[in-house]
Each structure stands twice: as C-alpha cells, then as structure tokens.
C-alpha cells in the first residue's frame, strides 16, 4: 500500500464537494432518473391544485431525497414547507411541532390544538399573497391513526371545505398497508395518489453515480468503467447502499493514494 497522503479528499480528488455525501449546506441537485422525473412533475401538479399524496418505498429507495428535491423546487413565495422529520411522537406532539413551524403559540388554555391550527391556517389564507403550507411527514408509517386523522383534518377549511394545505406522506410498505385499510378510508381518500419508489436498475445506478461526479466538479474518470459496473450491480438497486459503497471506495482510494477507483480496488474493498 502506498503511503497515506496528507491532502484532504477534496484536494486529492479535485472536487468542489463530495459527490456521494450530502449535508444541509450542500443539498444535492439529486440525480433524477426518468421514473423520478415523472413522479417529480406529477407531484408538483398535485401541489399546484392543493392536493395531497403519499410516496412509498423501502429504506434507501430515495423517497426522502426525491421529496426534498420537490420541496426545493417550490417557490417560497407561493408555498411554505412544514417538514416533520420524525412521525413517532404522540398525538399532541405532532400538532405542537406543526404549530411551532407555523409560528403559532398554542399555550395550555383556550381552544384545543387542532381547532387552533385550523383557525390559524384559515386566517392565514385570507392574507394577500399568502404562501400555501405543504406539510411533509417523513417516516409517516410511525404516525398514530389519530395523528394522521388530525393532519388530514387540517388540510381543509372546516366550514367552507376549501383547501388550507397540502400534505406529502413519506413512508414504507407499512404506511401503504395502513392507507389500504377500509377503516382508514377517511385518510386514504385525502391522498390523490400513492407513488411507489422501485429499486433502480444497474444502468440507472451508473447514471446516478456519473451525474453525482459531474455535479461535484470532480474529474469524470474517478471510477474506471469496470469499477462503475461492479458498484452499480453490488448496490442491488438500493440508492442508499449505492452512495455508501461509492463513499467507502473513495475513502479507501484516498488512503491508498490512488486517484482512480479500479475494479481491483472494488473487489478487494467490498465483500462480493
């Protein structure tokens, strides 16, 4: 093994930011494959007419990244994003998180949280050029049924039945099963559509890696073609696994002082 170099990864590989690691300050222009583009465009059309929908997929399928991309594409003058990253808190907890994001002090006296939120949203919509709230609930399979009903109740004006907000539920198959239950009909009918995130093909995986490398400002040939093929296949259609494998290989190449990731490096680094 070559002597470990003292340069940072960005200096060593010559990229502006790490192509396979995302952070809050470098939210990626995610690599949308054709199927993602279709969901992306349809989701935006639903939001434009005040409708809600769900995005379902296994862990690592890219659903949260896709929703983040949708949210980032919305004009903040027209939409107000209310992101609830964890849906496991109790019923009043969800409502209080939502109230906090809306700048509403619930207190402990007066109307209960749900009608307070409904009234607040209804009054906000009366203001000129007000932004329409988009409630995004990640890991929505953890929502209690009562919390899900509360959130659905907030979407429409209690008297006029006009839309007050849209909602995007993001979750796994457990969420889909919940929405399919007959006893959850009142919830599922609020969803205009249920989108599914499917495993990606090896060709899509390669395209995502190449797009990420290009977006990072890195040299195009960080990966040899054979290495790219191996990583794409070994990810088994899971986007998170794809990013983890690519990151691991960059770390290993950096430690070995090798600027190109070869098939040999892949085979000696990743268990096959």
C-alpha positions as a printed NumPy array, in Angstrom:
array([[  0.   ,   0.   ,   0.   ],
       [  1.27 ,   3.473,  -0.803],
       [  1.996,   5.961,   1.931],
       [ -1.178,   7.698,   3.088],
       [ -1.318,  11.208,   1.637],
       [ -1.886,  14.31 ,   3.765],
       [ -4.279,  16.056,   1.367],
       [ -7.981,  16.3  ,   2.119],
       [-10.285,  14.238,  -0.09 ],
       [-11.44 ,  17.353,  -1.968],
       [ -7.842,  18.411,  -2.629],
       [ -6.774,  14.905,  -3.558],
       [ -9.614,  14.112,  -5.983],
       [-10.148,  17.681,  -7.149],
       [-13.848,  18.019,  -6.421],
       [-15.745,  21.034,  -5.095],
       [-17.834,  18.88 ,  -2.734],
       [-18.05 ,  15.184,  -2.011],
       [-20.151,  13.622,  -4.766],
       [-21.665,  10.925,  -2.567],
       [-22.128,  12.635,   0.801],
       [-24.932,  15.162,   1.298],
       [-25.148,  17.78 ,   4.015],
       [-27.585,  20.536,   4.932],
       [-25.292,  23.115,   3.367],
       [-24.811,  21.157,   0.153],
       [-28.21 ,  19.681,  -0.556],
       [-27.624,  17.833,  -3.801],
       [-29.266,  18.507,  -7.095],
       [-30.293,  14.864,  -6.825],
       [-29.809,  12.654,  -9.822],
       [-33.344,  12.122, -11.024],
       [-33.79 ,   9.132, -13.284],
       [-36.696,   9.009, -15.745],
       [-39.162,   7.47 , -13.271],
       [-38.196,  10.066, -10.643],
       [-38.809,  12.855, -13.129],
       [-42.303,  11.512, -13.755],
       [-43.111,  11.465, -10.027],
       [-41.48 ,  14.869,  -9.594],
       [-43.615,  16.527, -12.275],
       [-46.87 ,  14.858, -11.259],
       [-46.279,  15.674,  -7.592],
       [-45.784,  19.353,  -8.421],
       [-49.019,  19.373, -10.419],
       [-50.906,  17.893,  -7.465],
       [-49.495,  20.575,  -5.161],
       [-50.493,  23.317,  -7.578],
       [-54.147,  22.333,  -7.162],
       [-53.907,  21.828,  -3.405],
       [-53.934,  18.025,  -3.387],
       [-52.068,  15.62 ,  -1.133],
       [-50.254,  12.368,  -1.925],
       [-48.006,   9.672,  -0.492],
       [-44.613,   8.375,  -1.601],
       [-43.908,   4.771,  -0.61 ],
       [-40.654,   2.835,  -0.749],
       [-38.165,   0.667,   1.114],
       [-35.404,   2.202,   3.212],
       [-32.753,   3.651,   0.916],
       [-35.047,   3.83 ,  -2.111],
       [-34.575,   7.591,  -2.472],
       [-38.019,   8.786,  -1.396],
       [-36.797,  11.397,   1.113],
       [-34.271,  12.779,  -1.374],
       [-36.974,  12.988,  -4.021],
       [-39.347,  14.826,  -1.671],
       [-36.543,  17.197,  -0.687],
       [-35.971,  17.91 ,  -4.358],
       [-39.69 ,  18.612,  -4.847],
       [-39.726,  20.936,  -1.842],
       [-36.645,  22.82 ,  -3.021],
       [-38.241,  23.373,  -6.428],
       [-41.251,  25.18 ,  -4.949],
       [-41.275,  28.982,  -4.928],
       [-41.173,  30.006,  -1.225],
       [-43.399,  32.97 ,  -2.063],
       [-46.176,  30.552,  -3.015],
       [-45.548,  27.555,  -0.733],
       [-44.443,  27.226,   2.881],
       [-42.713,  23.917,   3.6  ],
       [-43.538,  22.403,   7.   ],
       [-41.237,  19.388,   7.331],
       [-41.916,  16.887,  10.138],
       [-38.825,  14.632,  10.021],
       [-39.984,  12.118,  12.614],
       [-43.574,  11.   ,  12.993],
       [-43.142,   8.872,  16.113],
       [-44.177,  11.467,  18.686],
       [-47.599,  11.322,  20.317],
       [-50.752,  12.969,  19.005],
       [-50.393,  16.378,  20.654],
       [-46.672,  16.29 ,  19.934],
       [-47.255,  16.268,  16.178],
       [-49.674,  19.19 ,  16.447],
       [-47.262,  21.164,  18.598],
       [-44.4  ,  20.575,  16.161],
       [-46.639,  21.827,  13.368],
       [-47.768,  24.85 ,  15.395],
       [-44.161,  25.755,  16.17 ],
       [-43.264,  25.655,  12.476],
       [-46.213,  27.942,  11.76 ],
       [-45.16 ,  30.363,  14.493],
       [-48.32 ,  29.65 ,  16.492],
       [-48.163,  29.587,  20.293],
       [-50.695,  27.002,  21.46 ],
       [-50.415,  27.53 ,  25.2  ],
       [-52.495,  25.44 ,  27.562],
       [-55.737,  27.428,  27.671],
       [-58.456,  28.194,  25.167],
       [-59.231,  26.057,  22.138],
       [-57.61 ,  22.602,  21.754],
       [-54.603,  22.392,  19.396],
       [-56.481,  21.049,  16.35 ],
       [-59.118,  23.813,  16.019],
       [-56.47 ,  26.408,  16.879],
       [-54.36 ,  25.212,  13.98 ],
       [-57.348,  25.096,  11.638],
       [-58.335,  28.655,  12.536],
       [-54.764,  29.873,  12.2  ],
       [-54.418,  28.372,   8.714],
       [-57.822,  29.711,   7.653],
       [-56.912,  33.219,   8.811],
       [-53.519,  32.998,   7.115],
       [-55.156,  32.198,   3.778],
       [-57.099,  35.467,   3.98 ],
       [-53.874,  37.452,   3.832],
       [-52.904,  38.692,   0.353],
       [-50.288,  36.604,  -1.466],
       [-50.105,  34.133,   1.413],
       [-47.991,  31.006,   0.933],
       [-49.836,  27.68 ,   0.915],
       [-48.497,  25.284,   3.577],
       [-47.14 ,  21.928,   2.399],
       [-46.906,  19.502,   5.321],
       [-44.258,  16.825,   4.717],
       [-44.236,  13.895,   7.137],
       [-41.21 ,  11.612,   6.857],
       [-41.386,   8.063,   8.245],
       [-45.156,   8.529,   8.267],
       [-45.664,   4.806,   8.985],
       [-44.946,   5.71 ,  12.637],
       [-47.889,   8.114,  12.842],
       [-50.654,   7.153,  15.236],
       [-54.005,   6.818,  13.479],
       [-55.358,   9.771,  15.487],
       [-52.393,  11.951,  14.443],
       [-52.957,  11.031,  10.818],
       [-56.637,  11.976,  11.121],
       [-55.693,  15.285,  12.775],
       [-53.31 ,  16.16 ,   9.957],
       [-55.945,  15.268,   7.367],
       [-58.454,  17.47 ,   9.201],
       [-56.094,  20.433,   8.923],
       [-55.964,  20.203,   5.14 ],
       [-59.422,  21.692,   4.532],
       [-61.392,  24.604,   5.947],
       [-63.857,  23.124,   8.487],
       [-66.744,  25.253,   7.197],
       [-66.04 ,  26.05 ,   3.582],
       [-64.227,  22.797,   2.635],
       [-61.673,  24.838,   0.728],
       [-58.055,  23.593,   0.809],
       [-55.894,  25.106,   3.545],
       [-52.772,  22.992,   2.985],
       [-51.357,  20.035,   1.085],
       [-49.632,  17.067,   2.661],
       [-46.962,  14.631,   1.497],
       [-46.731,  11.379,   3.444],
       [-43.399,   9.589,   3.068],
       [-43.105,   6.033,   4.322],
       [-42.583,   2.339,   3.725],
       [-44.947,  -0.527,   2.94 ],
       [-46.456,  -0.309,   6.433],
       [-47.818,   3.12 ,   5.539],
       [-49.252,   1.769,   2.308],
       [-50.967,  -1.064,   4.181],
       [-52.453,   1.468,   6.578],
       [-53.795,   3.58 ,   3.741],
       [-55.329,   0.493,   2.108],
       [-57.331,  -0.47 ,   5.21 ],
       [-61.077,   0.025,   4.912],
       [-61.125,   1.629,   8.367],
       [-58.666,   4.265,   7.106],
       [-60.839,   5.251,   4.152],
       [-61.237,   8.778,   5.521],
       [-57.456,   9.131,   5.366],
       [-56.728,   7.401,   2.066],
       [-59.36 ,   9.451,   0.232],
       [-57.351,  12.549,   1.149],
       [-54.449,  11.191,  -0.893],
       [-54.79 ,  11.994,  -4.595],
       [-52.215,   9.327,  -5.436],
       [-49.761,   6.856,  -3.91 ],
       [-46.406,   6.908,  -5.69 ],
       [-44.033,   3.955,  -5.361],
       [-40.232,   4.144,  -5.383],
       [-38.932,   0.97 ,  -7.021],
       [-35.362,  -0.459,  -6.948],
       [-33.15 ,   1.126,  -9.585],
       [-31.554,  -0.797, -12.426],
       [-27.747,  -1.149, -12.758],
       [-27.847,   1.311, -15.676],
       [-29.747,   3.833, -13.566],
       [-27.249,   3.308, -10.744],
       [-24.372,   4.077, -13.115],
       [-26.144,   7.181, -14.389],
       [-26.697,   8.399, -10.836],
       [-23.008,   7.93 ,  -9.955],
       [-21.878,   9.707, -13.114],
       [-24.294,  12.585, -12.526],
       [-23.127,  12.946,  -8.92 ],
       [-19.496,  13.018, -10.024],
       [-20.265,  15.672, -12.648],
       [-22.237,  17.796, -10.158],
       [-19.366,  17.67 ,  -7.67 ],
       [-16.948,  19.204, -10.157],
       [-14.708,  16.129,  -9.939],
       [-12.756,  14.619, -12.848],
       [-15.   ,  12.278, -14.825],
       [-12.73 ,   9.25 , -14.553],
       [-12.63 ,   8.79 , -10.776],
       [-14.148,   5.369, -11.488],
       [-12.954,   3.062, -14.218],
       [-15.805,   1.669, -16.306],
       [-15.463,  -1.842, -14.867],
       [-15.444,  -0.449, -11.324],
       [-18.572,   1.551, -12.044],
       [-20.293,  -1.596, -13.31 ],
       [-19.351,  -3.546, -10.189],
       [-20.586,  -0.863,  -7.78 ],
       [-23.841,  -0.421,  -9.694],
       [-24.504,  -4.167,  -9.56 ],
       [-23.443,  -4.608,  -5.949],
       [-25.851,  -1.902,  -4.732],
       [-28.755,  -4.262,  -5.578],
       [-30.999,  -1.411,  -6.661],
       [-30.767,   0.475,  -3.357],
       [-29.738,   4.122,  -3.684],
       [-28.503,   4.497,  -0.131],
       [-26.343,   1.407,  -0.494],
       [-25.055,   2.833,  -3.771],
       [-23.95 ,   6.045,  -2.043],
       [-22.423,   4.098,   0.867],
       [-20.401,   1.863,  -1.461],
       [-19.161,   4.795,  -3.528],
       [-18.193,   6.704,  -0.385],
       [-16.333,   3.705,   1.04 ],
       [-14.362,   3.309,  -2.181],
       [-13.406,   6.991,  -2.227],
       [-12.159,   6.719,   1.356],
       [-10.135,   3.611,   0.527],
       [ -8.666,   5.134,  -2.637],
       [ -7.721,   8.265,  -0.711],
       [ -5.973,   6.198,   1.96 ],
       [ -4.112,   4.237,  -0.731],
       [ -3.155,   7.416,  -2.58 ],
       [ -4.937,   6.171,  -5.71 ],
       [ -6.839,   8.793,  -7.7  ],
       [ -8.717,   6.284,  -9.843],
       [-11.02 ,   3.613,  -8.42 ],
       [-10.339,   0.392, -10.277],
       [-12.201,  -2.911, -10.432],
       [ -9.39 ,  -4.423,  -8.365],
       [ -9.958,  -1.829,  -5.64 ],
       [-13.682,  -2.621,  -5.645],
       [-13.08 ,  -6.371,  -5.417],
       [-10.582,  -6.022,  -2.534],
       [-12.671,  -3.498,  -0.597],
       [-16.295,  -4.631,  -0.935],
       [-17.394,  -8.167,   0.031],
       [-18.963,  -9.803,  -3.006]])
